[in-house]
């Protein structure tokens, strides 16, 4: 079976789960093509599509939602799995939004999965996830990947009848809020001008030479967590960087 895995990942949690899916599928002899939405505009030929992203304010990022709207073509006789990652699962409703859109495009969505991963959004409040808990989460979620793939053996599809308009409204609202929140990032004089923040920003929102942020931030926090010298602050406060130290082993 040909499998296409497409994802958006801010700081690495969603990427880790996506590659966990790849590993599990390849162990069973499937051909897997895995790409970030930042590096793909057309999905390769596939029998199964897996799409994943983080949860921002109850939904997937607006960036991923719009990518699905623009790049997913009408299909028939193809299956799909949707997954999300977040520090808490209570409001992880983004899987419903993406699943609904895939269903409207003709996909048989056979599974939606939510993965509880270490907290990477603690710039303004909350606390980072302790290291020992992070390790436990990576181990636990690896088992959930295997469980979610069990649906490949069944022909049934999920029936998502409920409206996702309100869920998508929250994504659009957060997109607007993020632009204002992004103005609170700043780059100080400890910057070594490596250019990583500018090069890796999914919105091309940073000009590191001018130590400036523009007005298109999506609050993925990739810049602040990937800076090698911790030169980026939020509201004047330094934040301990989150790094993905563990692997998803299936």
C-alpha positions as CSV (number, residue, x, y, z in Angstrom):
1,X,0.0,0.0,0.0
2,X,1.2,3.5,-0.8
3,X,0.9,5.9,2.1
4,X,1.3,9.7,2.1
5,X,2.0,11.3,5.5
6,X,1.5,15.1,5.6
7,X,2.0,17.2,8.7
8,X,2.7,20.6,10.2
9,X,4.9,20.7,13.2
10,X,6.0,23.8,15.2
11,X,8.6,22.5,17.6
12,X,8.8,18.8,16.8
13,X,6.0,16.9,18.6
14,X,3.8,16.4,15.6
15,X,6.9,15.5,13.5
16,X,7.8,12.8,16.0
17,X,4.3,11.2,15.8
18,X,4.3,11.4,12.0
19,X,7.6,9.6,11.8
20,X,6.3,7.1,14.3
21,X,3.5,6.3,11.8
22,X,6.1,6.0,9.1
23,X,8.2,3.5,11.1
24,X,5.1,1.4,12.0
25,X,3.9,1.3,8.4
26,X,7.3,0.5,6.9
27,X,7.6,-2.4,9.4
28,X,4.6,-3.9,7.7
29,X,5.9,-3.5,4.2
30,X,4.1,-0.4,3.1
31,X,5.6,2.3,1.0
32,X,5.6,5.7,2.8
33,X,6.2,9.2,1.6
34,X,6.4,11.7,4.4
35,X,6.4,15.5,4.0
36,X,5.8,18.7,5.9
37,X,3.2,21.0,4.4
38,X,6.0,23.6,4.2
39,X,7.7,21.4,1.6
40,X,4.8,19.9,-0.4
41,X,2.1,21.3,-2.7
42,X,0.8,18.2,-4.3
43,X,0.3,14.9,-2.5
44,X,2.0,11.9,-4.0
45,X,0.0,9.0,-5.4
46,X,-1.4,7.1,-2.4
47,X,-3.9,4.7,-1.1
48,X,-3.9,6.0,2.5
49,X,-3.4,9.6,3.5
50,X,-2.3,10.5,7.1
51,X,-2.5,14.1,8.1
52,X,-1.4,15.5,11.4
53,X,-0.9,18.8,13.3
54,X,-0.7,20.4,16.7
55,X,-3.7,22.0,18.5
56,X,-3.8,25.8,18.8
57,X,-6.8,27.0,20.8
58,X,-8.8,23.9,20.2
59,X,-8.2,23.4,16.5
60,X,-5.4,22.7,14.1
61,X,-3.4,25.8,13.0
62,X,-5.1,27.9,10.4
63,X,-2.0,27.3,8.2
64,X,-2.8,23.5,8.1
65,X,-6.5,24.0,7.6
66,X,-6.0,26.3,4.7
67,X,-3.4,23.9,3.2
68,X,-6.0,21.1,3.2
69,X,-8.6,23.4,1.6
70,X,-6.3,24.4,-1.2
71,X,-4.3,21.3,-1.9
72,X,-6.5,18.2,-1.2
73,X,-8.2,17.2,-4.5
74,X,-11.4,15.3,-4.9
75,X,-10.8,11.5,-4.7
76,X,-12.5,8.2,-4.5
77,X,-11.6,4.8,-2.9
78,X,-8.9,6.3,-0.7
79,X,-8.6,6.1,3.1
80,X,-7.4,8.7,5.5
81,X,-6.3,9.0,9.2
82,X,-6.1,12.3,11.0
83,X,-4.1,12.9,14.1
84,X,-3.3,15.8,16.4
85,X,-0.8,16.5,19.2
86,X,-1.3,18.7,22.2
87,X,-0.4,19.0,25.9
88,X,-4.0,18.2,26.8
89,X,-6.7,16.3,25.0
90,X,-9.9,17.9,26.4
91,X,-10.1,20.5,23.5
92,X,-8.3,18.6,20.8
93,X,-11.1,19.1,18.3
94,X,-8.9,19.8,15.3
95,X,-9.1,16.2,14.1
96,X,-12.8,16.6,13.6
97,X,-12.2,19.7,11.4
98,X,-9.7,18.1,9.2
99,X,-11.6,14.8,9.0
100,X,-14.7,16.6,7.9
101,X,-12.9,18.3,5.1
102,X,-11.3,15.1,4.0
103,X,-14.6,13.4,4.0
104,X,-16.1,16.1,1.8
105,X,-13.2,15.5,-0.6
106,X,-14.2,11.8,-0.9
107,X,-11.9,10.2,1.6
108,X,-13.0,7.4,3.9
109,X,-11.7,8.6,7.2
110,X,-11.1,5.4,9.1
111,X,-9.5,6.8,12.3
112,X,-8.9,10.0,14.2
113,X,-6.3,10.0,16.9
114,X,-5.2,12.5,19.6
115,X,-1.7,12.3,21.2
116,X,-0.8,13.9,24.5
117,X,2.7,15.2,24.1
118,X,5.0,17.4,26.2
119,X,3.9,21.0,26.6
120,X,5.8,23.4,24.3
121,X,3.6,26.5,24.7
122,X,4.5,27.9,28.1
123,X,5.7,31.4,27.1
124,X,3.1,33.3,28.9
125,X,1.7,30.8,31.5
126,X,1.7,27.1,32.3
127,X,4.7,25.1,33.2
128,X,6.9,22.9,30.9
129,X,6.4,19.2,31.2
130,X,9.1,17.6,33.5
131,X,11.7,15.5,31.6
132,X,10.6,12.2,33.2
133,X,7.0,12.8,32.2
134,X,8.1,13.6,28.6
135,X,9.8,10.2,28.3
136,X,6.7,8.4,29.6
137,X,4.5,10.3,27.1
138,X,6.7,9.3,24.1
139,X,6.6,5.7,25.2
140,X,2.8,5.7,25.8
141,X,1.9,7.5,22.5
142,X,4.0,5.0,20.5
143,X,1.5,2.3,21.5
144,X,-1.4,4.5,20.5
145,X,0.1,4.7,17.0
146,X,0.0,1.0,16.6
147,X,-3.6,0.9,17.9
148,X,-4.7,3.6,15.5
149,X,-3.3,1.6,12.5
150,X,-5.4,-1.4,13.5
151,X,-8.3,0.4,11.7
152,X,-6.5,-0.5,8.4
153,X,-7.9,-4.0,8.7
154,X,-11.5,-2.7,8.7
155,X,-13.5,-1.3,5.8
156,X,-15.7,0.9,7.9
157,X,-15.4,4.7,7.9
158,X,-16.1,7.3,10.6
159,X,-19.2,9.3,10.3
160,X,-18.6,12.9,11.3
161,X,-22.0,14.6,11.0
162,X,-21.5,17.5,13.4
163,X,-20.7,21.0,12.1
164,X,-17.1,22.2,12.4
165,X,-17.9,25.8,11.7
166,X,-17.4,26.9,15.3
167,X,-14.2,24.9,15.6
168,X,-12.8,26.6,12.5
169,X,-14.0,29.9,13.8
170,X,-11.6,29.5,16.8
171,X,-8.8,28.7,14.4
172,X,-9.4,31.8,12.5
173,X,-9.8,33.9,15.7
174,X,-6.4,32.5,17.0
175,X,-4.8,33.4,13.6
176,X,-5.8,37.0,14.2
177,X,-4.7,36.9,17.9
178,X,-1.4,35.4,17.0
179,X,-0.4,38.4,14.8
180,X,-0.8,40.6,17.9
181,X,0.8,38.2,20.3
182,X,3.8,37.9,18.0
183,X,4.6,41.5,18.5
184,X,5.8,40.6,22.0
185,X,8.8,38.6,20.7
186,X,12.1,40.3,20.7
187,X,15.7,39.4,19.7
188,X,18.4,40.7,22.0
189,X,22.1,41.4,21.6
190,X,23.2,37.9,22.4
191,X,22.0,36.9,18.9
192,X,24.9,35.3,16.9
193,X,23.1,36.0,13.6
194,X,23.0,32.3,12.6
195,X,19.8,33.0,10.8
196,X,17.9,29.9,12.0
197,X,14.9,31.7,13.2
198,X,14.4,33.5,9.9
199,X,15.1,30.4,7.8
200,X,12.8,28.2,9.9
201,X,9.8,30.5,10.4
202,X,6.8,29.0,8.6
203,X,5.4,32.4,8.0
204,X,8.6,34.2,7.0
205,X,7.9,36.6,9.8
206,X,11.4,37.3,11.1
207,X,14.2,39.6,10.0
208,X,17.0,38.6,12.3
209,X,19.5,41.2,11.0
210,X,17.1,43.9,12.0
211,X,16.1,42.0,15.2
212,X,12.5,42.4,14.0
213,X,9.3,40.5,13.9
214,X,6.7,41.3,11.2
215,X,2.9,41.0,11.6
216,X,2.3,37.5,10.4
217,X,3.2,35.4,13.5
218,X,1.3,32.2,14.0
219,X,2.7,31.6,17.5
220,X,4.2,28.2,16.7
221,X,7.1,29.2,19.0
222,X,9.6,27.4,16.7
223,X,11.9,30.4,16.8
224,X,12.2,30.7,20.6
225,X,12.7,26.9,21.1
226,X,15.2,26.5,18.3
227,X,17.4,29.4,19.0
228,X,20.9,28.0,19.9
229,X,21.7,30.8,22.3
230,X,18.3,31.6,23.7
231,X,18.4,35.1,22.3
232,X,14.6,35.4,21.8
233,X,12.4,36.6,24.6
234,X,8.6,36.9,24.9
235,X,7.4,40.1,26.7
236,X,11.0,40.6,27.8
237,X,11.2,37.2,29.5
238,X,13.6,34.5,28.6
239,X,12.0,31.1,28.1
240,X,13.7,27.7,28.6
241,X,13.8,26.1,25.2
242,X,11.8,22.9,24.6
243,X,13.6,20.2,22.6
244,X,12.4,16.8,21.5
245,X,14.9,14.6,23.4
246,X,13.0,11.3,22.9
247,X,11.9,9.1,20.0
248,X,8.7,7.4,19.1
249,X,9.7,3.7,19.0
250,X,7.0,1.4,17.7
